Amino acid sequence: MNKLFQTLLLLLMTIPALAQNSFKASQLKFERVRIAYEQKGETLQKDLQKAGFTSDFQLFIAAYKVEGKLEVWLKGNGQNQFKLFKTYNFCAHSGTLGPKVIEGDGQTPEGFYQINVFNPMSNFHLSLGIDYPNKVDLARTGKGNKTGGDIYIHGNCVTIGCIPLTDEKIKEVYILAVEARNAGQKDIPVSIYPFKMTEANMKKYSNQYPQQVAFWQTLQKGYMAFEKDKNLTKVTHVKGSYFVK
């Protein structure tokens, strides 16, 4: 029995074990994912148990550009609220405040998204793609202009509009996303904010970026709704803007 197989077997026997359904099994075929589980799986499992989670949880990611923070929120089976599980620092920044408008502007998007790509063979170690551009982004960019795309949460500490973490940190975030998808969470939401959208911050940054005020007010509604009860609210796209119910 080789060392790699022994390690994987040990991980799968952890109690309570991280489940292994078809999605996770397909991801474990890739070397970088296997190594991530070897290096981070046992520690993450202990952290999950300590925080009161099994492998059956929902995942929500919130990112803040000014603070350079990526928050991982989890809600376990039978729990009625999300709980902050871990916070990671961006390891590089791109652009300035305000949403991404057009291809090549170097901006990190701002808005409400979903993870739509798991890339275990990324040029940036491991990466999780978000569904930029959405309908709001397309309306903002305008007909005939290129929105750009390929926005990821990834490793390798370089960025032109993405959210970069260290390779060690993306391993953890990637595993958590795999576990959430493996447990049946089809839509994994990612909210990207310009900053923590408190009234004080809104006043401060609105004075500096008055052209963004109307847009940021729509983002703030989503931020405040989550802050109120630690649950996700439904966000729809209405006439090129976000509508928070």
N, C-alpha and C positions, 0 to 999 in steps of 0.2 A: 504494500500500500504506500503510494508516494506521499510526500509531505503535503502537497497541495490538496490532494483528496482527503487526507486526514484533517487538515484545517477546515475544509468545507463541511466535512461530516460533523466536526466538533461544533461549528456554528449552527448547523441545522438541528443539533441536539440540545441547544441552549433552552432552558426552561424559564418562562414560556417561550417556545421557539418562534422565531420570525417565520411566518407562513411562507410557503413556496408554491404558488400557483403558476399558471402558464406564463404570465407576463414576467414575473421575476425569473423564472427558469430561462426564458429567452434572453433576458439581460445578462444572466450569469454565464452565458456562452462567450461573453466578451472578456478578455483578459483584464482590462482596467476595472471593470465592475467586480470581477472576482477578487482582485487585489484590494479594492475599496472595502469589500465585505471582510476580507481577511484582516485588514488593518484597523477598521473602524466598527465592524459589526458587533463584536462582543461589548465594547465600551458603550456604543449607542444603545444596545439592548439593556444594559445596566442603567443607563441614564433614563431610558423610557420607563423601566420598572420603578425607579426611584420617584419619577414624576407622576406615576399612576396610570401609565399607558401600557397596553399590550401591543401586538402588531396590527390590531384592527383599529385604525384611526383615520380621521380626515385631516388633510393638510391645507394650510393657508399661508401664503408668503406675502409679507409687506416689506417694501423697500423705500428708503428715505434718502434722497440725493444729498441734501445739505449735511445731514448727520453721518452719511456714509454707512448706514446700517441696514442689514437685511434680517428681518425677524421671521422666525419659523414658529407658527402657531399650530397646535394640534387639538383635536377634539376626539376623544375616545368613544367607542361604542357604548351607548347608554348615558353619555355625558351631555349636558345641555348647553355648555359654553366651550369656546375655544380657550386654551391656556397657552401662554407664551412658554415655549420649550427651550429655544436657543436664539441667540443673537450673534450675527457674524458681521465683521467689518468688511466693507469694500476695501480692496487693496489697490485700487486705482480709480480715477475719475475721468469723465469725458464730458465736454460741453459745459453748459451753464444751466441756470434754472429756466423752466419753460419746456413745453413738450417738443418732441421730435416733429419736424414739419416737412422736411424734404430730404431726399437721398444725399448723403455726403455732408450733412450739417454737423455731424459729430455729437448730436444730442442723444441722451438717454430718454426714451419715451416717458410720459406721465399719463397714467390712466388705469383702467381696470381690464385685466387680461386673464388668459388661461395658459397653462403649460400645454403646448401642442407638439413638442418634439423631445424625445430622449435620445441623446447622441452619445453612445459609449465609445466612439472613435473620433471624437472631436479634435480639431487642431489645438484646442485649448483644454486638453486633458479630458474632462467630462463636461457636458453642457446640457442645459435644459432650455429649450426654446419657448418663447412666448408668442402669442398670436397677434403680434404687431405686423402690419397695420390692421386695426379694426375699422368699423364704419365711421367712428368719430375721427380717426386719423385720416381716413380717405377724404372725408368732407373738408377737413382742415387744409389738406395739401392742395386740393383743387384738381379739377379735371385736366388731364393731360400732363400733370407733373408726377414725378416719381417719388414715392414715399420712402423708398429704401426698405430694408427688411433685415432678416437674419439677426434678430435681437435675442440674446441668450444670457442666462446666468451661467457663468463658466469659470474655469480655473485659469491659471497661467498669468494672471496679474497684468494683462494688457487689455485695452478697450478703446473702441471707437463707437460709443453709444450703448455698449452692453453693461452688464453688472458683473464685474470680475471679483472673484474670491481667490484665495490661495488654493493650490491643488489639494492640500490637506482638508480644507473646509468644504470645497465642492464635493469631495468624496462623501461627507456626511449628509449634505443637502440632497445629493443625488440618491443616496440610499433611502432617505426618508421619502423622497418622491416615488421611488420604485415601490416602497412598502405601501404607500397610500394607494397607488394605482393597482398594485397587486391585491389589495384588500377590497377593491371595487370602486374606488373613487375615480370616476371618469373625468370630471372637470376639477382641476386643481387651480384655484384662483391665485393670481398674483396682482397685487395692487402696488403701483409705483407712484409715490408721492414726491413732490418737490422738497418737502420738509414735513416734520410733525405738524399737522394742520390745526394747531391751537389758535385761539383768537389772537394771542400775542404775536405768534409767528405770521399769521395772515396779515396783520397790520404792518409788521416790520417789512416783510418781503413784497407786499402789495405796493408799498411806497417806492420800492426799488424797481419793481416790474409792473407798472400799472396796466400794461397791455395784456397781462395774464390774469387779472383779477376775476373776470367773469368766468373763465375756464376753471380757475382754482376753486371758486365757490362751489362748482358742481362736484369737484373732487372732495372738498371738505365735507359735503353731505354724506358721502360714503364713509369717510374717515370717522366722523362723529357718530354715525349709526353703529359702527363696529365698537367704538370706544364705549358706547352706552351700555350694550348688553353682551359684548364679546361674541356676537353671532353675525354671520354674513347677511347682508341685505341684498335684495335683487336689484341689479343694475341693468338698465336697458339703454339702447341707443335711439334717441328721438331727434330727428332733424339735425344730425351732426353734433349732438351733444349728449352727455350722459344724463340719464334720469334715474334718480335713486328713489325707490319706493319705501 
